[in-house]
Amino acid sequence: MLLGLTIREVFSFWTGHPYDFELWVRLGYAMIHGGNPYGFLGPAPGLSFANLYTLRDSATIAYLPFWPLITGVLYMLYLTIGLNDRFLYYLLLKQPTILGDVALGYLLYSYVRLRNLNTSVWVLRFWMLCPFTIILSGIWGMFDSLAMAFVMISIMTTRHLKRAFWAGLGTFAKSIPVIYAIPLSLKSRRNWQSFLVAIALPIGFSAATFAVMGWSLTTVTSALSYTVTRSGESMSVWDLFFYFNYQGIIPTLDPFVSDLLGVLWIPAVIIFTLIAYRKFGFDSDYGLIQSLLVVTLSFLVFKSRVTEQYAIYLLALSTVDFALWNRKRKPMFLATAGVALLYLVMNNFFLIRFLSPVYLDYGQIENGLSQVIGPARLALNFLSGSVFTALNAGYLINILRSKSPGAISAS
């Protein structure tokens, strides 16, 4: 675990995604200087390192207030330290993403260790040394592992209201875990109180933050609704609309059709949640993990825009599934992780763009590569995204066809 933490910290202060991590840089500064994180975020003087934003992908966030509050606290800490060095600020901003990822790895290890001591060490090694998780947390600077860590705490908690609290906190951290609200809070049809806690907590915390900070609800709702229906390049078969449009085969999707595809995942997740409940229930370790996997896989299959960090939720749950019950799914598990890593590397120009904090002319290299391998890169992105969806669909079918833990355990 120490080795995994060290690797992430070594990359922390001088790497970052020129869109997302730059947004965190601006976000922390804006929080302390009276800015609205759901409006336009201007460059942070002496701290910003990139400006990739457009009218379509503007410099604003589409998250609940958890992350703005975290970045604001970190900027205050940066000011308190008093060292005028932007790399110190970058180091501080990476700590929640890194510590969240390391904590998630430890929670996965702890969960498996209580049930199978022999495979628990493998779980820890895999997560701590997995290139995909290292890049996302220590280099890119994404905080999905932190949200998933709250989900794992919820899974490991037995009392209904406490489980619902941690589930709600996961949603407050990043809205994706809302798809787990029903499995994590409704062990039976009588646990509606827990379900209400899981839903009301992120709503209540968000509303209180909006009221205290005085942020306009118009800008907030506009930013949050955008992330629900957002389309574009995708690590899934839905990328075909972007890729075929790029090739001139099909026209740009009508906005109504694009928005309709953008919300397709919502009824899909609801339907597959009900299917999971009928087949596995939510009251046993095995049943809960399988149900959460069904929900995650249906989300990934039907979401029109899947980004690399979404794979964190699947990999965390499938690591537990593989380590405890389903060794025969190893090829599918490794292929999924490998394809996600391939897409991450290709989509980010062989990781060159993560050098943007220290090499401001990285864009020239990307432009040069685009001229040479641009069409091949987009084709490989489309192919790897389609394979990722196919693997997810195959995994989903495999789970729904399984009979019992004993029927699919390792031989």
Contacts in CASP RR format, 6 or more apart in sequence:
PFRMAT RR
TARGET T0000
AUTHOR 0000-0000-0000
METHOD contacts of the structure
MODEL  1
MLLGLTIREVFSFWTGHPYDFELWVRLGYAMIHGGNPYGFLGPAPGLSFA
NLYTLRDSATIAYLPFWPLITGVLYMLYLTIGLNDRFLYYLLLKQPTILG
DVALGYLLYSYVRLRNLNTSVWVLRFWMLCPFTIILSGIWGMFDSLAMAF
VMISIMTTRHLKRAFWAGLGTFAKSIPVIYAIPLSLKSRRNWQSFLVAIA
LPIGFSAATFAVMGWSLTTVTSALSYTVTRSGESMSVWDLFFYFNYQGII
PTLDPFVSDLLGVLWIPAVIIFTLIAYRKFGFDSDYGLIQSLLVVTLSFL
VFKSRVTEQYAIYLLALSTVDFALWNRKRKPMFLATAGVALLYLVMNNFF
LIRFLSPVYLDYGQIENGLSQVIGPARLALNFLSGSVFTALNAGYLINIL
RSKSPGAISAS
1 102 0 8 1.000
1 105 0 8 1.000
1 106 0 8 1.000
1 124 0 8 1.000
1 128 0 8 1.000
3 128 0 8 1.000
3 129 0 8 1.000
4 102 0 8 1.000
4 128 0 8 1.000
4 129 0 8 1.000
4 134 0 8 1.000
5 98 0 8 1.000
5 102 0 8 1.000
5 128 0 8 1.000
7 129 0 8 1.000
7 134 0 8 1.000
8 94 0 8 1.000
8 98 0 8 1.000
8 101 0 8 1.000
8 102 0 8 1.000
8 134 0 8 1.000
8 137 0 8 1.000
8 138 0 8 1.000
9 94 0 8 1.000
9 98 0 8 1.000
9 138 0 8 1.000
11 134 0 8 1.000
11 138 0 8 1.000
11 139 0 8 1.000
12 90 0 8 1.000
12 91 0 8 1.000
12 94 0 8 1.000
12 95 0 8 1.000
12 98 0 8 1.000
12 138 0 8 1.000
13 87 0 8 1.000
13 88 0 8 1.000
13 90 0 8 1.000
13 91 0 8 1.000
13 94 0 8 1.000
14 87 0 8 1.000
14 90 0 8 1.000
14 357 0 8 1.000
14 358 0 8 1.000
15 138 0 8 1.000
15 139 0 8 1.000
15 140 0 8 1.000
15 354 0 8 1.000
15 355 0 8 1.000
15 357 0 8 1.000
15 358 0 8 1.000
16 90 0 8 1.000
16 139 0 8 1.000
16 140 0 8 1.000
16 141 0 8 1.000
16 354 0 8 1.000
16 356 0 8 1.000
16 357 0 8 1.000
17 140 0 8 1.000
17 141 0 8 1.000
17 142 0 8 1.000
17 348 0 8 1.000
17 353 0 8 1.000
17 354 0 8 1.000
17 356 0 8 1.000
18 49 0 8 1.000
18 50 0 8 1.000
18 52 0 8 1.000
18 353 0 8 1.000
18 356 0 8 1.000
18 362 0 8 1.000
19 50 0 8 1.000
19 52 0 8 1.000
19 53 0 8 1.000
19 57 0 8 1.000
20 140 0 8 1.000
20 141 0 8 1.000
20 142 0 8 1.000
21 90 0 8 1.000
21 93 0 8 1.000
21 140 0 8 1.000
21 141 0 8 1.000
21 357 0 8 1.000
22 48 0 8 1.000
22 49 0 8 1.000
22 50 0 8 1.000
22 51 0 8 1.000
22 52 0 8 1.000
22 356 0 8 1.000
23 41 0 8 1.000
23 59 0 8 1.000
23 61 0 8 1.000
24 67 0 8 1.000
24 71 0 8 1.000
24 93 0 8 1.000
24 141 0 8 1.000
25 44 0 8 1.000
25 47 0 8 1.000
25 48 0 8 1.000
25 49 0 8 1.000
25 89 0 8 1.000
25 90 0 8 1.000
25 93 0 8 1.000
26 41 0 8 1.000
26 42 0 8 1.000
26 43 0 8 1.000
26 44 0 8 1.000
26 48 0 8 1.000
26 59 0 8 1.000
27 37 0 8 1.000
27 41 0 8 1.000
27 61 0 8 1.000
27 67 0 8 1.000
27 68 0 8 1.000
27 71 0 8 1.000
27 72 0 8 1.000
28 44 0 8 1.000
28 68 0 8 1.000
28 71 0 8 1.000
28 72 0 8 1.000
28 74 0 8 1.000
28 75 0 8 1.000
29 44 0 8 1.000
29 45 0 8 1.000
29 47 0 8 1.000
29 75 0 8 1.000
30 36 0 8 1.000
30 37 0 8 1.000
30 41 0 8 1.000
30 42 0 8 1.000
30 44 0 8 1.000
31 37 0 8 1.000
31 68 0 8 1.000
31 69 0 8 1.000
31 71 0 8 1.000
31 72 0 8 1.000
31 75 0 8 1.000
32 72 0 8 1.000
32 75 0 8 1.000
32 76 0 8 1.000
32 79 0 8 1.000
35 41 0 8 1.000
36 215 0 8 1.000
36 216 0 8 1.000
36 219 0 8 1.000
37 60 0 8 1.000
37 61 0 8 1.000
37 65 0 8 1.000
37 68 0 8 1.000
37 215 0 8 1.000
38 60 0 8 1.000
38 61 0 8 1.000
38 215 0 8 1.000
38 216 0 8 1.000
38 219 0 8 1.000
38 220 0 8 1.000
38 222 0 8 1.000
38 223 0 8 1.000
38 224 0 8 1.000
39 60 0 8 1.000
39 219 0 8 1.000
39 223 0 8 1.000
40 58 0 8 1.000
40 59 0 8 1.000
40 60 0 8 1.000
41 59 0 8 1.000
41 60 0 8 1.000
41 61 0 8 1.000
42 48 0 8 1.000
42 59 0 8 1.000
43 51 0 8 1.000
46 86 0 8 1.000
47 86 0 8 1.000
47 89 0 8 1.000
49 86 0 8 1.000
49 356 0 8 1.000
49 357 0 8 1.000
49 360 0 8 1.000
50 356 0 8 1.000
50 360 0 8 1.000
53 59 0 8 1.000
60 219 0 8 1.000
60 223 0 8 1.000
61 67 0 8 1.000
61 68 0 8 1.000
61 223 0 8 1.000
62 223 0 8 1.000
62 224 0 8 1.000
62 226 0 8 1.000
62 227 0 8 1.000
62 230 0 8 1.000
63 174 0 8 1.000
63 175 0 8 1.000
63 227 0 8 1.000
64 171 0 8 1.000
64 172 0 8 1.000
64 173 0 8 1.000
64 174 0 8 1.000
64 175 0 8 1.000
64 202 0 8 1.000
64 205 0 8 1.000
64 206 0 8 1.000
64 224 0 8 1.000
65 172 0 8 1.000
65 205 0 8 1.000
65 206 0 8 1.000
65 209 0 8 1.000
65 210 0 8 1.000
65 213 0 8 1.000
66 172 0 8 1.000
66 173 0 8 1.000
66 174 0 8 1.000
66 205 0 8 1.000
67 143 0 8 1.000
67 173 0 8 1.000
67 174 0 8 1.000
69 209 0 8 1.000
70 96 0 8 1.000
71 93 0 8 1.000
74 89 0 8 1.000
74 92 0 8 1.000
74 93 0 8 1.000
74 95 0 8 1.000
74 96 0 8 1.000
75 89 0 8 1.000
77 92 0 8 1.000
78 88 0 8 1.000
78 89 0 8 1.000
78 92 0 8 1.000
81 88 0 8 1.000
87 357 0 8 1.000
90 357 0 8 1.000
93 141 0 8 1.000
94 137 0 8 1.000
94 138 0 8 1.000
94 141 0 8 1.000
96 143 0 8 1.000
96 146 0 8 1.000
97 136 0 8 1.000
97 137 0 8 1.000
97 138 0 8 1.000
97 141 0 8 1.000
97 142 0 8 1.000
97 143 0 8 1.000
97 145 0 8 1.000
97 146 0 8 1.000
98 137 0 8 1.000
98 138 0 8 1.000
99 146 0 8 1.000
100 137 0 8 1.000
100 143 0 8 1.000
100 145 0 8 1.000
100 146 0 8 1.000
100 149 0 8 1.000
101 127 0 8 1.000
101 133 0 8 1.000
101 136 0 8 1.000
101 137 0 8 1.000
101 138 0 8 1.000
101 145 0 8 1.000
101 146 0 8 1.000
102 128 0 8 1.000
103 145 0 8 1.000
103 146 0 8 1.000
103 149 0 8 1.000
104 127 0 8 1.000
104 145 0 8 1.000
104 146 0 8 1.000
104 148 0 8 1.000
104 149 0 8 1.000
104 152 0 8 1.000
104 316 0 8 1.000
105 123 0 8 1.000
105 124 0 8 1.000
105 127 0 8 1.000
105 128 0 8 1.000
106 124 0 8 1.000
107 149 0 8 1.000
107 152 0 8 1.000
107 153 0 8 1.000
107 156 0 8 1.000
108 123 0 8 1.000
108 124 0 8 1.000
108 127 0 8 1.000
108 152 0 8 1.000
108 316 0 8 1.000
108 319 0 8 1.000
108 320 0 8 1.000
109 120 0 8 1.000
109 121 0 8 1.000
109 123 0 8 1.000
109 124 0 8 1.000
109 127 0 8 1.000
110 120 0 8 1.000
110 156 0 8 1.000
111 152 0 8 1.000
111 155 0 8 1.000
111 156 0 8 1.000
111 320 0 8 1.000
112 119 0 8 1.000
112 120 0 8 1.000
112 123 0 8 1.000
112 320 0 8 1.000
112 323 0 8 1.000
112 324 0 8 1.000
113 120 0 8 1.000
115 285 0 8 1.000
115 324 0 8 1.000
116 323 0 8 1.000
116 324 0 8 1.000
119 323 0 8 1.000
119 324 0 8 1.000
120 323 0 8 1.000
122 323 0 8 1.000
123 319 0 8 1.000
123 320 0 8 1.000
123 323 0 8 1.000
126 319 0 8 1.000
127 133 0 8 1.000
127 316 0 8 1.000
127 319 0 8 1.000
130 315 0 8 1.000
130 337 0 8 1.000
131 341 0 8 1.000
132 311 0 8 1.000
132 315 0 8 1.000
132 337 0 8 1.000
132 338 0 8 1.000
132 340 0 8 1.000
132 341 0 8 1.000
132 344 0 8 1.000
133 145 0 8 1.000
133 312 0 8 1.000
133 315 0 8 1.000
135 341 0 8 1.000
135 344 0 8 1.000
135 351 0 8 1.000
135 354 0 8 1.000
136 142 0 8 1.000
136 144 0 8 1.000
136 145 0 8 1.000
136 308 0 8 1.000
136 309 0 8 1.000
136 312 0 8 1.000
136 344 0 8 1.000
137 145 0 8 1.000
139 351 0 8 1.000
139 354 0 8 1.000
140 309 0 8 1.000
140 354 0 8 1.000
142 309 0 8 1.000
142 312 0 8 1.000
143 173 0 8 1.000
143 174 0 8 1.000
144 174 0 8 1.000
144 176 0 8 1.000
144 309 0 8 1.000
144 310 0 8 1.000
144 312 0 8 1.000
144 313 0 8 1.000
145 312 0 8 1.000
145 316 0 8 1.000
146 173 0 8 1.000
146 174 0 8 1.000
147 170 0 8 1.000
147 171 0 8 1.000
147 173 0 8 1.000
147 174 0 8 1.000
147 176 0 8 1.000
147 177 0 8 1.000
148 177 0 8 1.000
148 312 0 8 1.000
148 313 0 8 1.000
148 316 0 8 1.000
150 166 0 8 1.000
150 167 0 8 1.000
150 168 0 8 1.000
150 169 0 8 1.000
150 170 0 8 1.000
150 173 0 8 1.000
150 177 0 8 1.000
151 166 0 8 1.000
151 167 0 8 1.000
151 170 0 8 1.000
151 177 0 8 1.000
151 180 0 8 1.000
151 184 0 8 1.000
151 313 0 8 1.000
151 316 0 8 1.000
152 316 0 8 1.000
153 166 0 8 1.000
154 163 0 8 1.000
154 164 0 8 1.000
154 165 0 8 1.000
154 166 0 8 1.000
154 167 0 8 1.000
154 168 0 8 1.000
154 170 0 8 1.000
154 180 0 8 1.000
154 184 0 8 1.000
155 163 0 8 1.000
155 184 0 8 1.000
155 288 0 8 1.000
155 289 0 8 1.000
155 292 0 8 1.000
157 163 0 8 1.000
157 166 0 8 1.000
160 185 0 8 1.000
160 187 0 8 1.000
160 191 0 8 1.000
160 193 0 8 1.000
160 194 0 8 1.000
161 193 0 8 1.000
161 194 0 8 1.000
161 197 0 8 1.000
163 184 0 8 1.000
163 185 0 8 1.000
163 194 0 8 1.000
164 184 0 8 1.000
164 185 0 8 1.000
164 194 0 8 1.000
164 195 0 8 1.000
164 197 0 8 1.000
164 198 0 8 1.000
164 201 0 8 1.000
165 197 0 8 1.000
165 198 0 8 1.000
165 201 0 8 1.000
166 184 0 8 1.000
167 177 0 8 1.000
167 180 0 8 1.000
167 181 0 8 1.000
167 184 0 8 1.000
167 185 0 8 1.000
167 198 0 8 1.000
168 177 0 8 1.000
168 181 0 8 1.000
168 197 0 8 1.000
168 198 0 8 1.000
168 199 0 8 1.000
168 201 0 8 1.000
168 202 0 8 1.000
169 201 0 8 1.000
169 202 0 8 1.000
170 177 0 8 1.000
170 202 0 8 1.000
171 177 0 8 1.000
171 178 0 8 1.000
171 181 0 8 1.000
171 198 0 8 1.000
171 199 0 8 1.000
171 201 0 8 1.000
171 202 0 8 1.000
172 201 0 8 1.000
172 202 0 8 1.000
172 205 0 8 1.000
172 206 0 8 1.000
175 202 0 8 1.000
175 224 0 8 1.000
175 227 0 8 1.000
176 299 0 8 1.000
176 310 0 8 1.000
176 313 0 8 1.000
177 313 0 8 1.000
178 199 0 8 1.000
178 202 0 8 1.000
179 269 0 8 1.000
179 273 0 8 1.000
179 295 0 8 1.000
179 296 0 8 1.000
179 299 0 8 1.000
180 292 0 8 1.000
180 295 0 8 1.000
181 195 0 8 1.000
181 198 0 8 1.000
181 199 0 8 1.000
182 195 0 8 1.000
182 273 0 8 1.000
182 277 0 8 1.000
182 282 0 8 1.000
183 273 0 8 1.000
183 276 0 8 1.000
183 277 0 8 1.000
183 282 0 8 1.000
183 288 0 8 1.000
183 291 0 8 1.000
183 292 0 8 1.000
183 295 0 8 1.000
184 198 0 8 1.000
184 282 0 8 1.000
184 288 0 8 1.000
184 292 0 8 1.000
185 191 0 8 1.000
185 194 0 8 1.000
185 195 0 8 1.000
185 197 0 8 1.000
185 198 0 8 1.000
186 192 0 8 1.000
186 194 0 8 1.000
186 195 0 8 1.000
186 277 0 8 1.000
186 282 0 8 1.000
187 282 0 8 1.000
187 283 0 8 1.000
188 283 0 8 1.000
209 215 0 8 1.000
210 217 0 8 1.000
210 220 0 8 1.000
228 262 0 8 1.000
228 263 0 8 1.000
228 266 0 8 1.000
229 258 0 8 1.000
229 259 0 8 1.000
229 262 0 8 1.000
229 263 0 8 1.000
230 262 0 8 1.000
230 304 0 8 1.000
230 305 0 8 1.000
231 238 0 8 1.000
231 241 0 8 1.000
231 242 0 8 1.000
231 253 0 8 1.000
231 258 0 8 1.000
231 261 0 8 1.000
231 262 0 8 1.000
231 304 0 8 1.000
231 305 0 8 1.000
232 239 0 8 1.000
232 241 0 8 1.000
232 242 0 8 1.000
232 304 0 8 1.000
232 305 0 8 1.000
233 239 0 8 1.000
233 242 0 8 1.000
233 305 0 8 1.000
233 347 0 8 1.000
233 381 0 8 1.000
234 242 0 8 1.000
234 303 0 8 1.000
234 304 0 8 1.000
234 305 0 8 1.000
234 306 0 8 1.000
234 307 0 8 1.000
234 385 0 8 1.000
235 306 0 8 1.000
235 307 0 8 1.000
235 308 0 8 1.000
235 310 0 8 1.000
235 311 0 8 1.000
235 340 0 8 1.000
235 343 0 8 1.000
235 347 0 8 1.000
235 381 0 8 1.000
235 384 0 8 1.000
235 385 0 8 1.000
235 388 0 8 1.000
236 300 0 8 1.000
236 301 0 8 1.000
236 303 0 8 1.000
236 304 0 8 1.000
236 305 0 8 1.000
236 306 0 8 1.000
236 385 0 8 1.000
236 386 0 8 1.000
236 388 0 8 1.000
236 389 0 8 1.000
237 385 0 8 1.000
237 386 0 8 1.000
237 389 0 8 1.000
237 390 0 8 1.000
238 261 0 8 1.000
238 303 0 8 1.000
238 304 0 8 1.000
238 305 0 8 1.000
238 306 0 8 1.000
238 389 0 8 1.000
239 381 0 8 1.000
239 382 0 8 1.000
239 385 0 8 1.000
239 386 0 8 1.000
240 382 0 8 1.000
240 386 0 8 1.000
241 250 0 8 1.000
241 253 0 8 1.000
241 261 0 8 1.000
243 378 0 8 1.000
243 379 0 8 1.000
243 381 0 8 1.000
243 382 0 8 1.000
244 250 0 8 1.000
245 251 0 8 1.000
245 252 0 8 1.000
245 253 0 8 1.000
246 378 0 8 1.000
253 261 0 8 1.000
258 304 0 8 1.000
261 304 0 8 1.000
262 303 0 8 1.000
262 304 0 8 1.000
262 305 0 8 1.000
264 302 0 8 1.000
264 303 0 8 1.000
264 304 0 8 1.000
265 298 0 8 1.000
265 299 0 8 1.000
265 302 0 8 1.000
265 303 0 8 1.000
265 304 0 8 1.000
268 298 0 8 1.000
268 299 0 8 1.000
268 301 0 8 1.000
268 302 0 8 1.000
269 295 0 8 1.000
269 298 0 8 1.000
269 299 0 8 1.000
269 302 0 8 1.000
271 298 0 8 1.000
272 294 0 8 1.000
272 295 0 8 1.000
272 297 0 8 1.000
272 298 0 8 1.000
272 396 0 8 1.000
273 291 0 8 1.000
273 294 0 8 1.000
273 295 0 8 1.000
275 294 0 8 1.000
275 400 0 8 1.000
276 290 0 8 1.000
276 291 0 8 1.000
276 294 0 8 1.000
276 295 0 8 1.000
277 291 0 8 1.000
279 290 0 8 1.000
279 400 0 8 1.000
280 286 0 8 1.000
280 287 0 8 1.000
280 288 0 8 1.000
280 290 0 8 1.000
280 291 0 8 1.000
280 294 0 8 1.000
281 287 0 8 1.000
281 288 0 8 1.000
281 291 0 8 1.000
282 288 0 8 1.000
282 291 0 8 1.000
285 324 0 8 1.000
286 324 0 8 1.000
286 325 0 8 1.000
286 405 0 8 1.000
289 317 0 8 1.000
289 320 0 8 1.000
289 321 0 8 1.000
289 324 0 8 1.000
289 325 0 8 1.000
290 321 0 8 1.000
290 399 0 8 1.000
290 402 0 8 1.000
292 317 0 8 1.000
293 314 0 8 1.000
293 317 0 8 1.000
293 318 0 8 1.000
293 321 0 8 1.000
293 395 0 8 1.000
293 399 0 8 1.000
294 396 0 8 1.000
294 399 0 8 1.000
294 400 0 8 1.000
296 313 0 8 1.000
296 314 0 8 1.000
296 317 0 8 1.000
297 314 0 8 1.000
297 392 0 8 1.000
297 393 0 8 1.000
297 395 0 8 1.000
297 396 0 8 1.000
297 399 0 8 1.000
298 396 0 8 1.000
299 310 0 8 1.000
300 306 0 8 1.000
300 310 0 8 1.000
300 311 0 8 1.000
300 314 0 8 1.000
300 388 0 8 1.000
300 389 0 8 1.000
300 392 0 8 1.000
301 389 0 8 1.000
301 392 0 8 1.000
301 393 0 8 1.000
301 396 0 8 1.000
303 310 0 8 1.000
306 385 0 8 1.000
306 388 0 8 1.000
306 389 0 8 1.000
308 340 0 8 1.000
308 343 0 8 1.000
308 344 0 8 1.000
308 347 0 8 1.000
311 336 0 8 1.000
311 337 0 8 1.000
311 340 0 8 1.000
311 388 0 8 1.000
314 336 0 8 1.000
314 392 0 8 1.000
315 336 0 8 1.000
315 337 0 8 1.000
315 340 0 8 1.000
318 329 0 8 1.000
318 333 0 8 1.000
318 336 0 8 1.000
318 395 0 8 1.000
319 333 0 8 1.000
321 329 0 8 1.000
321 333 0 8 1.000
322 329 0 8 1.000
322 330 0 8 1.000
322 333 0 8 1.000
325 405 0 8 1.000
325 406 0 8 1.000
325 408 0 8 1.000
325 409 0 8 1.000
326 402 0 8 1.000
326 408 0 8 1.000
326 409 0 8 1.000
326 410 0 8 1.000
327 409 0 8 1.000
327 410 0 8 1.000
327 411 0 8 1.000
328 408 0 8 1.000
328 410 0 8 1.000
328 411 0 8 1.000
329 395 0 8 1.000
329 398 0 8 1.000
332 391 0 8 1.000
332 394 0 8 1.000
332 395 0 8 1.000
332 398 0 8 1.000
335 387 0 8 1.000
335 391 0 8 1.000
336 388 0 8 1.000
336 391 0 8 1.000
336 392 0 8 1.000
336 395 0 8 1.000
339 384 0 8 1.000
339 385 0 8 1.000
339 387 0 8 1.000
339 388 0 8 1.000
339 391 0 8 1.000
340 388 0 8 1.000
342 380 0 8 1.000
342 384 0 8 1.000
343 381 0 8 1.000
343 384 0 8 1.000
343 385 0 8 1.000
343 388 0 8 1.000
345 351 0 8 1.000
346 377 0 8 1.000
346 380 0 8 1.000
346 381 0 8 1.000
346 384 0 8 1.000
347 381 0 8 1.000
348 354 0 8 1.000
349 365 0 8 1.000
349 366 0 8 1.000
349 369 0 8 1.000
349 377 0 8 1.000
350 369 0 8 1.000
352 362 0 8 1.000
352 365 0 8 1.000
352 366 0 8 1.000
352 369 0 8 1.000
353 362 0 8 1.000
353 363 0 8 1.000
353 366 0 8 1.000
355 362 0 8 1.000
356 362 0 8 1.000
356 363 0 8 1.000
369 377 0 8 1.000
370 377 0 8 1.000
402 408 0 8 1.000
END
